Amino acid sequence: MRLHAIRYCLEEALASLWRQRWSAGLSVLAIAAALLVLGVFLLVTVNLDRAVARWSAAAEFSVYLRDDIAQDQRAALNAMLEGHPAVASRDYVSKADAARRFARDFPDLAEGLAELPQNPLPASIEVRLRAGRTDSATVDALAQQLRGAAGVADVRFDRRWLERLGGIVKGLAWAGWMLGAVLLTAAILTVATVVRLALHARRDEVDIMQLMGAPIGLLRGPLVAEGLLQGGAGALVALAALYGTYVAVRGRLTEAIGPSLDPGLVGFLPGGLVVLVLVGGMAVGCAGGYVAARQVR
């Protein structure tokens, strides 16, 4: 009996959508537009989170050495880093290694670097911090200690700008959710309006079914199913448009940046978020259909 009722609701919903196909199409586009805006914010924040996590796992300190650093000064610097509780590991990058990295990351500029009479890039020590011991006070103290060490030309500290970038990502996520909530509310109202039009078109049929004692669920079911189908279609359109935008932007980035672009930093939404967008669209449609279906009493 339940399967028969579900089949009836879906058939009635499809027939109603076909009769109201132009207004239903506008409703689908409204849902798609709302979910597309939300999806763009999700895509940007997911990729920024991925980038911040990748950069946070990389070297957080780059200690640039003077060209005239003495052997005992380098030994003292290594001893300082080795004995510090916040340091997990360190890697020495010679001037030649720095030049090779520059040529790999910026191939267009490598020829200009090779033409210089001497390599201007300094040697450095890349320091990775130990997880759980990287509070701001400890890291700031280490940075100050390294800047004051003999033979050190400069210290680049990545943690501060990563924290700022993380704050920007959180703010962007909140802005996306707020804007998405406003647009989804408008989409719910649009679906409700379209479903109300369908209800008025078959008002006589509904009245007859009420007189015959049809259960309220069977009367409201086609309306809710109609909203569900509109929401699902809108979510699919939004995901298709979002993927097309992602492919186009990724192609432009690859063309502009070239081999220096890390493929692991730019990706599409994870499967869980794709399902969430699809389910969210269906929920929005259901909500709009339910708002309209409450007129049936």
Contacts in CASP RR format, 6 or more apart in sequence:
PFRMAT RR
TARGET T0000
AUTHOR 0000-0000-0000
METHOD contacts of the structure
MODEL  1
MRLHAIRYCLEEALASLWRQRWSAGLSVLAIAAALLVLGVFLLVTVNLDR
AVARWSAAAEFSVYLRDDIAQDQRAALNAMLEGHPAVASRDYVSKADAAR
RFARDFPDLAEGLAELPQNPLPASIEVRLRAGRTDSATVDALAQQLRGAA
GVADVRFDRRWLERLGGIVKGLAWAGWMLGAVLLTAAILTVATVVRLALH
ARRDEVDIMQLMGAPIGLLRGPLVAEGLLQGGAGALVALAALYGTYVAVR
GRLTEAIGPSLDPGLVGFLPGGLVVLVLVGGMAVGCAGGYVAARQVR
5 217 0 8 1.000
5 218 0 8 1.000
8 218 0 8 1.000
8 222 0 8 1.000
9 218 0 8 1.000
9 221 0 8 1.000
9 222 0 8 1.000
9 224 0 8 1.000
9 225 0 8 1.000
10 225 0 8 1.000
10 229 0 8 1.000
12 222 0 8 1.000
12 225 0 8 1.000
12 226 0 8 1.000
13 222 0 8 1.000
13 223 0 8 1.000
13 225 0 8 1.000
13 226 0 8 1.000
13 227 0 8 1.000
13 228 0 8 1.000
13 229 0 8 1.000
14 229 0 8 1.000
16 198 0 8 1.000
16 201 0 8 1.000
16 202 0 8 1.000
16 222 0 8 1.000
16 226 0 8 1.000
17 24 0 8 1.000
17 198 0 8 1.000
17 226 0 8 1.000
17 229 0 8 1.000
17 230 0 8 1.000
19 198 0 8 1.000
19 201 0 8 1.000
20 194 0 8 1.000
20 197 0 8 1.000
20 198 0 8 1.000
20 201 0 8 1.000
23 194 0 8 1.000
23 197 0 8 1.000
24 194 0 8 1.000
24 226 0 8 1.000
24 230 0 8 1.000
25 230 0 8 1.000
26 190 0 8 1.000
26 194 0 8 1.000
27 187 0 8 1.000
27 190 0 8 1.000
27 191 0 8 1.000
27 193 0 8 1.000
27 194 0 8 1.000
27 230 0 8 1.000
28 230 0 8 1.000
28 231 0 8 1.000
28 233 0 8 1.000
28 234 0 8 1.000
28 237 0 8 1.000
29 234 0 8 1.000
29 237 0 8 1.000
30 186 0 8 1.000
30 187 0 8 1.000
30 190 0 8 1.000
30 191 0 8 1.000
31 184 0 8 1.000
31 187 0 8 1.000
31 190 0 8 1.000
31 191 0 8 1.000
31 230 0 8 1.000
31 231 0 8 1.000
31 232 0 8 1.000
31 233 0 8 1.000
31 234 0 8 1.000
31 235 0 8 1.000
31 238 0 8 1.000
31 281 0 8 1.000
31 284 0 8 1.000
31 285 0 8 1.000
32 234 0 8 1.000
32 235 0 8 1.000
32 237 0 8 1.000
32 238 0 8 1.000
32 241 0 8 1.000
33 183 0 8 1.000
33 187 0 8 1.000
33 238 0 8 1.000
34 180 0 8 1.000
34 183 0 8 1.000
34 184 0 8 1.000
34 186 0 8 1.000
34 187 0 8 1.000
34 238 0 8 1.000
34 284 0 8 1.000
35 184 0 8 1.000
35 234 0 8 1.000
35 235 0 8 1.000
35 238 0 8 1.000
35 239 0 8 1.000
35 277 0 8 1.000
35 280 0 8 1.000
35 281 0 8 1.000
35 284 0 8 1.000
36 238 0 8 1.000
36 241 0 8 1.000
36 242 0 8 1.000
37 176 0 8 1.000
37 179 0 8 1.000
37 180 0 8 1.000
37 183 0 8 1.000
38 176 0 8 1.000
38 177 0 8 1.000
38 179 0 8 1.000
38 180 0 8 1.000
38 183 0 8 1.000
38 184 0 8 1.000
38 277 0 8 1.000
39 238 0 8 1.000
39 242 0 8 1.000
39 269 0 8 1.000
39 277 0 8 1.000
40 242 0 8 1.000
40 245 0 8 1.000
41 172 0 8 1.000
41 173 0 8 1.000
41 175 0 8 1.000
41 176 0 8 1.000
41 177 0 8 1.000
41 179 0 8 1.000
41 180 0 8 1.000
42 269 0 8 1.000
42 273 0 8 1.000
42 277 0 8 1.000
43 242 0 8 1.000
43 246 0 8 1.000
43 268 0 8 1.000
43 269 0 8 1.000
44 172 0 8 1.000
45 169 0 8 1.000
45 172 0 8 1.000
45 173 0 8 1.000
46 267 0 8 1.000
46 269 0 8 1.000
46 270 0 8 1.000
46 273 0 8 1.000
47 265 0 8 1.000
47 266 0 8 1.000
47 267 0 8 1.000
48 165 0 8 1.000
48 166 0 8 1.000
48 168 0 8 1.000
48 169 0 8 1.000
48 172 0 8 1.000
49 169 0 8 1.000
50 264 0 8 1.000
50 265 0 8 1.000
50 267 0 8 1.000
51 265 0 8 1.000
52 162 0 8 1.000
52 165 0 8 1.000
52 166 0 8 1.000
52 169 0 8 1.000
54 262 0 8 1.000
54 264 0 8 1.000
54 265 0 8 1.000
55 158 0 8 1.000
55 162 0 8 1.000
56 162 0 8 1.000
58 128 0 8 1.000
58 158 0 8 1.000
59 91 0 8 1.000
59 126 0 8 1.000
59 127 0 8 1.000
59 128 0 8 1.000
59 158 0 8 1.000
60 127 0 8 1.000
60 128 0 8 1.000
60 129 0 8 1.000
60 134 0 8 1.000
60 139 0 8 1.000
60 157 0 8 1.000
60 158 0 8 1.000
60 159 0 8 1.000
60 162 0 8 1.000
61 125 0 8 1.000
61 126 0 8 1.000
61 127 0 8 1.000
61 129 0 8 1.000
61 142 0 8 1.000
61 143 0 8 1.000
61 146 0 8 1.000
61 155 0 8 1.000
61 156 0 8 1.000
61 157 0 8 1.000
61 158 0 8 1.000
62 124 0 8 1.000
62 125 0 8 1.000
62 126 0 8 1.000
62 127 0 8 1.000
62 155 0 8 1.000
62 156 0 8 1.000
62 158 0 8 1.000
63 77 0 8 1.000
63 124 0 8 1.000
63 125 0 8 1.000
63 126 0 8 1.000
63 127 0 8 1.000
63 146 0 8 1.000
63 152 0 8 1.000
63 155 0 8 1.000
64 122 0 8 1.000
64 123 0 8 1.000
64 124 0 8 1.000
64 152 0 8 1.000
64 153 0 8 1.000
64 154 0 8 1.000
64 155 0 8 1.000
64 156 0 8 1.000
65 74 0 8 1.000
65 77 0 8 1.000
65 122 0 8 1.000
65 123 0 8 1.000
65 124 0 8 1.000
65 125 0 8 1.000
65 151 0 8 1.000
65 152 0 8 1.000
65 153 0 8 1.000
66 122 0 8 1.000
66 151 0 8 1.000
66 152 0 8 1.000
66 153 0 8 1.000
67 95 0 8 1.000
67 122 0 8 1.000
67 123 0 8 1.000
68 151 0 8 1.000
69 123 0 8 1.000
69 150 0 8 1.000
69 151 0 8 1.000
69 152 0 8 1.000
70 150 0 8 1.000
70 151 0 8 1.000
73 149 0 8 1.000
73 150 0 8 1.000
73 151 0 8 1.000
74 151 0 8 1.000
76 149 0 8 1.000
76 150 0 8 1.000
77 125 0 8 1.000
77 146 0 8 1.000
77 149 0 8 1.000
77 150 0 8 1.000
77 151 0 8 1.000
77 152 0 8 1.000
78 90 0 8 1.000
78 125 0 8 1.000
80 145 0 8 1.000
80 146 0 8 1.000
80 149 0 8 1.000
81 87 0 8 1.000
81 90 0 8 1.000
81 125 0 8 1.000
81 127 0 8 1.000
82 90 0 8 1.000
84 142 0 8 1.000
85 130 0 8 1.000
85 133 0 8 1.000
85 138 0 8 1.000
86 129 0 8 1.000
86 130 0 8 1.000
86 133 0 8 1.000
86 134 0 8 1.000
86 138 0 8 1.000
86 139 0 8 1.000
86 142 0 8 1.000
87 127 0 8 1.000
87 128 0 8 1.000
87 129 0 8 1.000
87 130 0 8 1.000
87 142 0 8 1.000
88 128 0 8 1.000
88 129 0 8 1.000
88 130 0 8 1.000
88 131 0 8 1.000
89 127 0 8 1.000
89 128 0 8 1.000
90 125 0 8 1.000
90 126 0 8 1.000
90 127 0 8 1.000
90 128 0 8 1.000
91 125 0 8 1.000
91 126 0 8 1.000
92 123 0 8 1.000
92 124 0 8 1.000
92 125 0 8 1.000
93 101 0 8 1.000
93 123 0 8 1.000
93 124 0 8 1.000
93 125 0 8 1.000
93 126 0 8 1.000
94 123 0 8 1.000
95 119 0 8 1.000
95 121 0 8 1.000
95 122 0 8 1.000
95 123 0 8 1.000
96 119 0 8 1.000
98 119 0 8 1.000
98 121 0 8 1.000
98 122 0 8 1.000
98 123 0 8 1.000
98 124 0 8 1.000
99 113 0 8 1.000
99 119 0 8 1.000
99 121 0 8 1.000
102 109 0 8 1.000
102 110 0 8 1.000
102 113 0 8 1.000
102 121 0 8 1.000
103 110 0 8 1.000
103 113 0 8 1.000
103 114 0 8 1.000
104 259 0 8 1.000
104 260 0 8 1.000
105 260 0 8 1.000
106 260 0 8 1.000
107 259 0 8 1.000
107 260 0 8 1.000
113 119 0 8 1.000
113 120 0 8 1.000
113 121 0 8 1.000
122 153 0 8 1.000
129 139 0 8 1.000
129 159 0 8 1.000
134 159 0 8 1.000
136 159 0 8 1.000
139 157 0 8 1.000
139 159 0 8 1.000
143 155 0 8 1.000
143 157 0 8 1.000
146 152 0 8 1.000
146 155 0 8 1.000
147 154 0 8 1.000
147 155 0 8 1.000
184 284 0 8 1.000
187 284 0 8 1.000
187 285 0 8 1.000
188 284 0 8 1.000
188 285 0 8 1.000
188 287 0 8 1.000
188 288 0 8 1.000
188 291 0 8 1.000
189 288 0 8 1.000
189 291 0 8 1.000
191 227 0 8 1.000
191 230 0 8 1.000
191 231 0 8 1.000
191 284 0 8 1.000
191 285 0 8 1.000
191 287 0 8 1.000
191 288 0 8 1.000
191 289 0 8 1.000
191 291 0 8 1.000
191 292 0 8 1.000
192 288 0 8 1.000
192 289 0 8 1.000
192 291 0 8 1.000
192 292 0 8 1.000
193 292 0 8 1.000
194 226 0 8 1.000
194 230 0 8 1.000
195 223 0 8 1.000
195 226 0 8 1.000
195 227 0 8 1.000
195 288 0 8 1.000
195 289 0 8 1.000
195 291 0 8 1.000
195 292 0 8 1.000
195 293 0 8 1.000
196 292 0 8 1.000
196 295 0 8 1.000
198 223 0 8 1.000
198 226 0 8 1.000
199 206 0 8 1.000
199 223 0 8 1.000
199 292 0 8 1.000
199 293 0 8 1.000
199 295 0 8 1.000
199 296 0 8 1.000
206 219 0 8 1.000
206 296 0 8 1.000
209 218 0 8 1.000
209 219 0 8 1.000
210 219 0 8 1.000
210 296 0 8 1.000
216 296 0 8 1.000
216 297 0 8 1.000
219 293 0 8 1.000
219 296 0 8 1.000
220 290 0 8 1.000
220 293 0 8 1.000
220 294 0 8 1.000
220 296 0 8 1.000
221 293 0 8 1.000
223 289 0 8 1.000
223 290 0 8 1.000
223 292 0 8 1.000
223 293 0 8 1.000
223 296 0 8 1.000
224 286 0 8 1.000
224 289 0 8 1.000
224 290 0 8 1.000
224 293 0 8 1.000
226 289 0 8 1.000
227 285 0 8 1.000
227 286 0 8 1.000
227 288 0 8 1.000
227 289 0 8 1.000
228 282 0 8 1.000
228 285 0 8 1.000
228 286 0 8 1.000
228 289 0 8 1.000
230 285 0 8 1.000
231 281 0 8 1.000
231 282 0 8 1.000
231 284 0 8 1.000
231 285 0 8 1.000
231 286 0 8 1.000
232 278 0 8 1.000
232 281 0 8 1.000
232 282 0 8 1.000
232 285 0 8 1.000
234 281 0 8 1.000
235 277 0 8 1.000
235 278 0 8 1.000
235 279 0 8 1.000
235 280 0 8 1.000
235 281 0 8 1.000
235 282 0 8 1.000
236 278 0 8 1.000
238 277 0 8 1.000
239 274 0 8 1.000
239 277 0 8 1.000
239 278 0 8 1.000
242 269 0 8 1.000
243 268 0 8 1.000
246 267 0 8 1.000
246 268 0 8 1.000
250 266 0 8 1.000
250 267 0 8 1.000
253 261 0 8 1.000
253 266 0 8 1.000
254 261 0 8 1.000
268 274 0 8 1.000
269 277 0 8 1.000
END
